Amino acid sequence: MNLDWSVIPASAGLLFHGALITIALTVLTMAIAMPCGIVVAMLRESRFKPVSFLATCFVELFRNIPILLVVYWAFYVMPVVLDVSFSPFVTGLVALSLNNTAYNSETFRSGIRSIRKGQTEAALALGMSEMEAFRKIILPQALRRVLPVLATTWVTLFKDTSLVSVIAVGDLAHTAMQIRSQTFRVLEMLTAMAAIYWLLGYPQAKIADWIRKKFGVME
């Protein structure tokens, strides 16, 4: 077997750019999926049944189909159905955000439901409105309770962004596959891609472990 590891330093610039795209996708997806997840969680808890039903349908749809299928649907079907056309990057961002919003909403809903109703009742007795009680009492506690889960979701999302490479988003996975096809250095580029993902993902996993120990709520 003739290996040529020099292809890795020779392609360092392209790999670095792909890694930046991967990080950008992760950050932007979570920036969208966190507030949207809170909104969907609140809608699922709504006393107005049609609203709660629609929010539940959204969650159960995107939580129970493969994210790769969501990516394909957003890229091939959405432009036809909605008559809109997005770049591969934006399309991938939309697909990842829809999937993670569904998961985040359930995470937040679990956090909200873990708060004792007596705290809300006490806030109402002090003259707060239901929205004020939710914003000042329930939401801060729920965020603390779900923070460890969100940290783990972040780490998972970082790896899942590689799925958008199938629609030609220039992330780390897509860039490495392009270099592989041009240089015919399969083992070298797959090894480099795995090493870069590990080097970027391992510190994030350790931070997630620290957050779980620091902020995990034990009852």
N, C-alpha and C positions, 0 to 999 in steps of 0.2 A: 504494500500500500504506500503510495507516494503522497505524503502530506506536505502542504505548503501553508504554514501559519502566518507567513508574511502578508497574506491577503487581509488579515484582521487589522494590523496597524495601517495598512494602505487604505482601508475603508473606514478608518476611525471617524472621520468627519461625517460621513453619511450615517454611520451608526449612532453618533452623538445626536445628530439632527432627528433621527427616528425616535431616540429615547426622549427627546424634548417633546415630540408630538404625543408620545404615550403619556408623559406626565401631564401635559396640557389637557388631554382628553379626560384623565382621571380627575383633575382639579375641577374642570368645568362641569363634568357630569355630576360630581358630588355637590357642587355649588348650586346646581339646578335641582337635583333630586332631594336634597335635604328640605328646603322650604316647601317644595311640592309634596313631599312625603308628609309633612306636618299638615298641609291643607287637606290632602286626601284622608289622612287619619281623622281629622276633625269632621270631614264630610261623612265618613263611615259611622261616626258617633252621633250624627244628626238625628233629631227626633222626627224629621220630615222623611218619611219612608222612601219616596221616589229618589231623593238625593242620596240617602244611605244605600239604596239598591244600586244606583249607577256607580257610586264609588266602589262598592263591593265587586261589581262586574269588572271594573277597570283592574282592580287588584288581582282578582282571580284569573283574569285573562293573561296579564303580563307576568304573573308569578308562576304560571303553570305551562308556559310554552318556552322552548329553548331560546336563549338570547340570540343564538345564531340565526334562528328563524325570524326573530324580530328585526335583526340587521338586514336580512334579505328583503323582508316585507317593506321596511322603510326605504330601501334603495330601489326596489323594482316596482312595488305596488303603489306606494304613497304618491309618487309623481303622476301615475295614471289616474288614480281615484280622486286626488285633490287638485290635480292639474298644477302642481308646483314642482320645481326642480331645485334641489340643493346640491352643493358640492359633496364629494364623498366624506369629507371631514364633518360637515354639519349633519349629514345623514347618519353617520356613525354616532355622533353626539346625541341626536334625537333618540335613536334606538337604545343606547345605553341609559339615557335619562329616563325613558319610559320604564325600562326594566327595573332600574334601581329605585325609582319613585315608588313602585309597587312594594318592593321589599322594605324600603325605609318607612313607608306608611304603616306597615304591620309592626315594625320595630317601635315606632312612636306610639302606636295604639296600645301596645303592650305596656309601655312606660306610663302612659296616661291612666290605664286601667289599674296599674299597680298602686296608684295614689289613693289613700283611703278617702271615702266620700265625706267623712266627718270634717276634713280640712276644707272642702268646698262649702259645706254647710256653715262652718264657722266663719268663712270669708263672707258669705251671703248675710249672715247674722250681723256682721260688722258694717254692713251697708254697701258692700261691693256688688257690682253687677256680675252676672255669670261670666261675661267676657273678661272682666277685670280679674275675677277669681282664677280663670283659666290662665290668663297671661302672667299674673304675678305669683300665683301659688302653685298651680298644677304644672305648667309648662317648664319652669326652671327645675323642678324636681324630676320631671320626666326626662329632661335632657341629661341630667346627671346619671339617671338610671340606665339610659340607653347608650351612653357614650362608649362603654366598652364594646357593645355590639356594633356600633357605627364604625369604630376603629377597625374591627375585623372586616366589616363590609368594605371599607376603604382598601384594605390589602387585597381582598378578593377582586374588587373592581379593577385595581391596577393590573392584575393578570388578565382579566376578562377583556380589557381594551384590545388585546391582540386579535380578538375575533373580527374587528372591523377591518383587518388587513384583507379580508376576502372581497371587499368592495374598493380596494386600491387606496385606502387611507395610508399615508406615508408614515405609519408608526414604526416602532422598532421591528416588529415581526415582518411587516411588509417590506421594509428596507432590507432586512437580512435575507429574505427570500429572493429579492431582486438581485442582490449581490451574488447569491448562490447560483442563480440561473445564468448570470453573466460570466462568472469565473469557474463554474463547475466544481466549486469547492464546497461540497455538501456538509461533510463532517466538521470542517473548520468553522463554517458560518453558523451551523446549528449549535455548535459548542459555544461560540462567541455570544450568540443570542441568549442561550441558557445562562451563561455566566453573567451577562449584563442584567438580565431579569433578576437573578439571584442577588447580585450586588445592590440593586435598587430595592428589591423586595424584602431582604432580610432585615435591614434597619427598621423598615416600616412594621414588620411583624414584631420586632422587639419593642417598639414603641407601643404597639397595640397590647402587648403583654403587660407593659408598665401601666398603661391606662386602666386595664382590667384590675390590676392589683390596687391601684391608687383610688379609682372611682367606683369600683364595683360595690353594689349595695347588698349587704347580707342582712336578711331578716329571719 
